[in-house]
Amino acid sequence: MNADSGGGAGRPGDAASLAARWCGRLGLGEPSGVHRLTDGSSGSLVLALRDGGNQLVIKVTTDPERLRRAALEAQLLSSGEISDVAPELVASAQGTGWVAVATRRGRPLAPATQLTRETWLSLATSLAALHRRAPEGDLLQRQPVPVAASAHGAWKAMGAEDAADRGIRRLADAPTSALPVVLVHGDSHVGNIIHDHDGAPLWIDWQEAHLGDGLADLVFLWQRGEFAGARPPRVEMTARYAQQRSIHPDQLQERLDLAELRLLLHSWPPFLEHGSPMARETMRRRLVALSSR
């Protein structure tokens, strides 16, 4: 990674001038066909452009709270560890208060509600491939197990306080996962998947990558799809995923349930209010079912 100083991703300016600025810092040519994919309000500016005959995406992070994760993403992309499940890294650079990466651009996946059964199964296969690797060194760390105390308020408002209590007790009594420690994407929803030129799925946005048993990635893919109104084929995806990771499906189900409970109790409460009544009810029913098993 190259070093430089000065940011500017969050400053006002048209997309073309921003692209020219960041192409210069990344050592790329004069951009054309520029348009914004995000405006930087979430912590990263993302631009789509052409550099000569190459279709690229430039991602620039300037949010101080996300810089460490942005640098981790750049290191992971450049390490070769994920070259078969992530877009090709073309260039990366960082300076005081910013990190920028340029990757090959792929074709976005359709919305979750429009995905076919075969596409869902291909995503299970892709996640299993991702989870068959355990990066060496100290680049990635395991995430600490979060505390579920903050879950009560949100679930109580939805009439599921008892289910939340049962779920918390079930997690407290759960054994440690016996699955190998592997690379985890950490934000595995349909919006973070693209197709490469051969149509294979690639995973983007690696800022939440860490080590774990991998099951939360599969569960979160289901949950985000269902929150949007999709119905991924969970049973078939579980069988495909288990086969690809050489895990017996019967041994996997209990661990998937626990992974889903953790996400429902620890990750979803701040976001439930942003969904439709039907979306919230979908999540409530999952919590009730899982906590009652």
Secondary structure, 3 states (H helix, E strand, C coil): CEEEECCCCCCCCCHHHHHHHHHHHHCCCCEEEEEEEEECCCCEEEEEEEECCEEEEEEEECCCCCHHHHHHHHHHHHHCCCCCCCCCEEEEEEEECEEEEEEECCEECCCHHHCCHHHHHHHHHHHHHHCCCCCCCCCCCECCCCCCCCHHHHHHHCCCHHHHHHHHHHHHCCCCCCCCCEEECCCCCHHHEEECCCCCEEECCCCCCEEECCHHHHHHHHHHHHHCCCCCCHHHHHHHHHHHHCCCHHHHHHHHHHHHHHHHHHHCCCCHHHCCHHHHHHHHHHHHHHHHC
